[in-house]
Amino acid sequence: MRAEVAVVGAGIIGALAAYELAKRGVAVALLDAERPGAATFASAGMLAPYPEGLSGELLEAGLYGLARYPELLAELKERGLEVEAAFSGTWVAALTPSEKEAWEAEAPSPYPVRGALGARRFPGGFVHPRRLREALLQAFQDLGGTYLRAEVEGVEGGRVYWGEGALRARFVLLSVGAWGGRFGLRVRPLKGEALLLEGEAPPGPLFAGEGYLLSREGGVYVGATQREGWEEGVDLFGLRWLADYAHERFPLLEGARFRGVVFGYRPVGELFVGEVGEGVYAAVGHGRNGVLLAPWTAKRLLGLLGVEDDAA
């Protein structure tokens, strides 16, 4: 089997890069192991460059992603693929005088928050990562792209191989998230756990203290823990932290009905998008901002491959 480009990893970054390449007529094979804990399936999908504290080139990359998403979602909608999203802004609620001063949080909170001394709205929003991935994969395949469920074991001399087979490609893109260490990439897993509740959500993503809320499928997404290592699932420690945070900080969520929990491994390390070997490129280290930075990352990967970006 052959392809012009093999993309290894079909999270938001890999799926978006594959879609953008296929849209430009490039023959692409997209491979994914579909392992439990992939960050995309648990991500909040936050588009919050300012509350996340980005600066310099990263802030510019985040702002590019924030501006690109409405266009991308419009493209997908034209293909009959709709994705839950909102771009009405993100909020930070200040809980201490120092936070109030640092964030210049002079407005009232748009949502009841115990202990809030003020709030501030920033440009931003969210997009539903799992739905976005599904739409990108469908659009990619509609454009003639090949999707394979395969756990890639190695890349060597333009050859991508796994237990059941192999393919050859002129270029290989590694977008394997927290599993980058398998390919010699400097990244480690930081597990995040989140709680899904029934109840009223804030008008936009809301940061308060060590966590945040946003709307998700008619309910509320409550995030998130940060824990080193590969331990799977949501344990009692994580569930208790999330439940206590939601119950104690937000009056509207007292006694909220339980909907579910999710977990995923954030790929933590220095952000890198570039060449790691002859014809092999990697996009790693996006941490908790993978969704926000995905459009910028895809654009940069296209540039590295010498593919024109006039369709973006």
C-alpha positions in Angstrom: 0.0 0.0 0.0 1.2 3.5 -0.9 0.3 7.1 -0.1 1.9 10.5 -0.6 1.5 11.3 3.1 0.9 8.9 6.0 -0.5 10.6 9.1 -0.1 8.6 12.3 -2.6 9.6 14.9 -6.2 10.7 14.3 -6.8 13.1 17.1 -7.9 16.6 16.3 -4.4 17.6 15.0 -3.9 14.5 12.9 -7.5 14.5 11.6 -7.4 18.2 10.7 -4.0 17.9 8.9 -5.2 14.9 6.9 -8.4 16.7 5.9 -6.5 19.8 4.9 -4.1 17.7 2.8 -6.9 15.7 1.2 -8.8 18.9 0.4 -5.8 20.0 -1.7 -5.6 16.7 -3.7 -2.9 15.0 -1.7 -3.2 11.2 -1.4 -3.3 10.6 2.4 -3.5 7.5 4.6 -4.5 8.3 8.2 -3.8 5.6 10.8 -5.0 5.5 14.4 -4.8 2.9 17.1 -8.1 4.1 18.7 -6.6 3.5 22.2 -8.5 4.4 25.4 -7.3 7.7 26.9 -6.7 9.6 23.6 -6.9 13.3 24.6 -9.5 14.2 22.0 -12.2 12.0 23.5 -12.0 13.7 26.9 -11.0 17.2 25.9 -13.1 20.2 26.8 -12.3 21.7 23.4 -11.6 25.1 25.0 -10.7 28.0 22.8 -9.3 30.3 25.4 -5.9 31.7 24.5 -5.9 34.5 27.1 -7.3 32.6 30.1 -4.8 29.8 29.3 -2.0 32.3 29.7 -0.5 32.0 26.2 2.0 34.6 25.1 4.2 35.5 22.2 4.1 33.1 19.3 1.8 30.7 21.1 -0.7 33.5 21.7 -0.6 34.3 18.0 -1.1 30.6 17.2 -4.0 30.4 19.5 -5.6 33.5 18.1 -5.2 32.0 14.6 -7.0 28.9 15.7 -9.8 30.9 17.3 -10.3 32.9 14.0 -10.0 29.8 11.8 -12.6 27.6 13.6 -15.8 29.4 12.4 -14.5 29.1 8.8 -13.7 25.4 9.3 -17.0 24.6 10.9 -18.8 26.4 8.0 -16.9 24.2 5.5 -18.0 21.1 7.4 -21.5 22.3 7.6 -21.6 22.7 3.8 -20.7 19.0 3.7 -23.7 18.2 5.9 -21.5 17.8 9.0 -22.5 20.0 12.0 -20.4 20.3 15.2 -21.4 21.8 18.6 -19.5 25.0 19.1 -19.8 28.5 20.5 -17.7 31.7 20.1 -19.4 34.1 22.5 -16.3 34.4 24.7 -14.6 32.9 27.7 -14.8 34.1 31.3 -12.4 34.2 34.2 -13.9 34.6 37.7 -11.5 36.1 40.2 -11.5 34.4 43.6 -8.8 36.5 45.4 -7.9 40.2 45.4 -4.6 39.3 43.6 -6.6 37.5 40.8 -9.0 40.4 40.5 -6.1 42.7 40.0 -4.1 40.5 37.6 -7.2 39.7 35.4 -8.7 43.2 35.8 -11.8 41.4 36.7 -14.3 44.2 37.3 -17.4 42.8 35.7 -20.0 40.7 37.6 -19.8 37.0 37.0 -22.2 35.8 34.2 -22.9 32.7 36.3 -23.2 32.2 40.1 -19.7 31.4 41.5 -19.2 31.3 45.3 -16.4 33.6 46.4 -16.2 35.5 43.1 -14.9 39.0 43.5 -15.4 39.9 39.8 -15.1 38.5 36.4 -13.7 39.3 33.0 -14.7 38.2 29.5 -12.1 37.4 26.8 -12.4 36.4 23.1 -12.9 32.7 22.9 -15.3 29.8 23.0 -15.3 26.0 22.6 -15.8 23.3 20.0 -16.9 19.7 20.8 -13.7 17.7 20.1 -15.2 14.3 19.6 -17.9 15.6 17.2 -15.2 17.6 15.4 -13.0 14.6 15.0 -16.0 12.6 13.6 -16.8 15.3 11.1 -13.2 15.7 10.0 -12.8 11.9 9.5 -16.0 11.8 7.5 -15.0 14.8 5.3 -11.5 13.3 4.9 -12.9 10.0 3.7 -15.5 11.7 1.4 -12.5 13.4 -0.3 -10.9 10.0 -1.0 -8.7 9.7 2.0 -7.9 6.3 3.5 -8.5 5.7 7.2 -7.0 2.6 8.9 -7.4 1.4 12.4 -3.8 0.3 13.1 -1.4 0.6 16.0 1.8 1.8 14.2 4.9 0.2 15.7 7.5 2.1 13.8 8.6 4.4 10.9 11.6 3.6 8.9 12.8 4.7 5.5 9.5 6.0 4.3 7.8 2.8 5.6 5.1 2.8 8.3 4.5 -0.6 9.7 2.3 -2.3 12.2 1.4 -5.9 13.2 -0.9 -6.5 10.3 0.9 -4.7 7.5 2.8 -1.7 6.2 2.6 1.1 3.8 5.0 3.4 2.0 4.8 7.1 2.0 6.8 10.0 0.7 6.2 11.9 4.0 5.1 10.8 7.4 3.4 13.0 10.0 3.5 11.9 13.6 0.6 13.3 15.6 0.5 10.6 18.3 -0.2 12.8 21.4 1.0 11.4 24.7 2.3 8.3 23.0 5.1 10.3 21.3 7.7 8.6 23.5 7.3 5.4 21.5 8.8 7.3 18.5 11.6 9.0 20.5 9.7 12.2 20.9 10.0 14.2 24.1 6.5 14.1 25.5 4.9 12.6 28.6 1.3 11.8 29.6 -0.6 14.1 32.1 -3.9 12.5 32.7 -7.0 14.7 32.9 -10.3 13.6 34.3 -13.6 15.5 33.8 -17.2 15.2 35.0 -20.3 15.5 32.9 -23.5 16.7 34.7 -27.0 17.6 33.9 -27.8 21.2 34.7 -27.5 24.8 33.6 -24.1 25.8 32.0 -22.5 29.2 31.9 -23.0 31.3 28.8 -19.4 30.5 27.8 -16.5 28.6 29.2 -15.9 29.8 32.7 -12.6 29.5 34.6 -12.8 29.7 38.4 -9.9 28.7 40.6 -8.4 25.4 39.7 -11.2 24.3 37.4 -13.6 25.4 34.8 -17.1 24.8 33.4 -18.6 24.8 29.9 -21.6 23.6 28.0 -21.6 20.1 26.6 -24.5 18.4 24.9 -27.2 20.3 26.8 -25.4 19.7 30.1 -22.2 20.8 31.9 -18.6 19.7 31.5 -16.6 20.1 34.7 -12.8 20.0 34.4 -10.3 18.9 35.2 -7.7 17.0 37.2 -4.0 16.9 36.3 -2.2 13.7 37.3 1.1 12.2 36.0 1.3 8.8 34.5 -0.6 6.2 32.5 -3.2 5.0 35.1 -6.4 4.3 33.2 -9.9 5.5 34.0 -11.4 7.9 36.5 -10.7 6.8 40.1 -12.4 7.9 43.4 -9.8 10.5 44.1 -10.4 12.3 40.8 -14.2 11.9 41.0 -14.3 13.3 44.5 -12.2 16.4 43.5 -14.5 17.1 40.5 -17.7 16.5 42.5 -16.5 18.7 45.4 -15.4 21.5 43.0 -18.7 21.6 41.2 -20.8 21.3 44.3 -18.9 23.8 46.5 -18.0 26.4 43.9 -21.2 26.7 41.8 -24.6 27.0 43.5 -26.6 26.0 40.4 -24.8 22.6 40.4 -25.7 21.6 43.9 -27.3 18.2 43.6 -26.8 18.1 39.8 -27.6 14.8 38.3 -24.6 12.7 37.2 -24.2 12.1 33.5 -20.7 10.5 33.1 -17.0 10.9 33.4 -14.2 11.0 30.9 -10.4 10.8 31.0 -7.5 11.4 28.6 -3.8 11.8 28.5 -2.6 15.3 27.7 0.7 15.3 25.7 3.0 17.4 27.9 6.4 18.6 26.8 8.0 21.4 24.7 5.7 22.3 21.8 7.4 21.1 18.6 6.2 21.1 15.0 8.9 20.2 12.6 11.1 17.5 11.0 12.5 14.7 13.1 14.0 12.6 10.3 14.3 12.5 6.6 10.7 12.9 5.4 9.3 12.4 8.9 7.6 15.3 10.7 6.1 15.5 14.2 3.6 17.7 16.0 3.9 17.1 19.8 3.7 18.8 23.2 0.4 20.7 22.8 -0.6 19.9 26.4 -4.1 21.1 27.1 -4.3 23.4 24.1 -4.3 20.8 21.3 -7.7 21.8 20.0 -7.0 25.5 20.1 -3.6 25.1 18.4 -4.7 22.5 15.8 -5.4 24.9 12.9 -2.1 26.6 13.4 -0.3 23.2 13.6 -2.0 22.0 10.4 -1.1 25.1 8.6 2.5 24.8 9.7 2.7 21.1 8.6 1.3 22.0 5.2 4.0 24.6 4.8 6.8 22.1 5.8 5.5 19.7 3.2 5.5 22.4 0.6 1.7 22.2 0.1 0.0 25.4 -0.9 -2.2 26.9 1.8 -4.5 28.9 -0.5 -7.5 26.7 0.4 -7.3 27.7 4.1 
